[in-house]
Amino acid sequence: MKLWNLFVSVTRKLPKPMDTATAQKVVADLLNWEVVVNDGNSILGAGKLLERYKYSFWDSLIVHAALQAGAAVLLSEDFSPGQHIQGMTIENPFSE
């Protein structure tokens, strides 16, 4: 999603829209995030994860991108919570 689209959506299209100042803070925060570009090496890395952990290709690509970004924790309800992959821990944000 483009940031301008996000800004318009959260300030105008939600049932309870954000005020402009809050939306600006959200966009400012997102500008600090590292962007991981999926390229040919990402596909190869995801393929290795797919073979080792038996994830789907798309889940493997998500895990690979998180590892490339240096994430210590990956939040997902789709993986086994508590699993460790190359120093990164998977946690389910919805489990107690």
HUFENFEN-V565033 format. One record per pair of residues at least 24 apart in sequence whose ideal C-beta (glycine too) atoms are under 8 Angstrom apart, sorted by the first residue. I is the first residue (numbers start at 1). J is the second residue. D is the distance in Angstrom with one decimal. If there is no record, write none. Layout:
i:I j:J d:D
i:I j:J d:D
//
This chain:
i:3 j:27 d:5.4
i:3 j:30 d:6.5
i:3 j:31 d:7.7
i:6 j:30 d:7.6
i:34 j:69 d:5.2
i:34 j:70 d:7.9
i:36 j:65 d:4.4
i:36 j:68 d:5.0
i:36 j:69 d:5.0
i:38 j:65 d:6.4
i:42 j:68 d:7.3
i:49 j:85 d:7.5
i:53 j:85 d:7.1
i:55 j:79 d:7.6
i:63 j:88 d:7.8
//
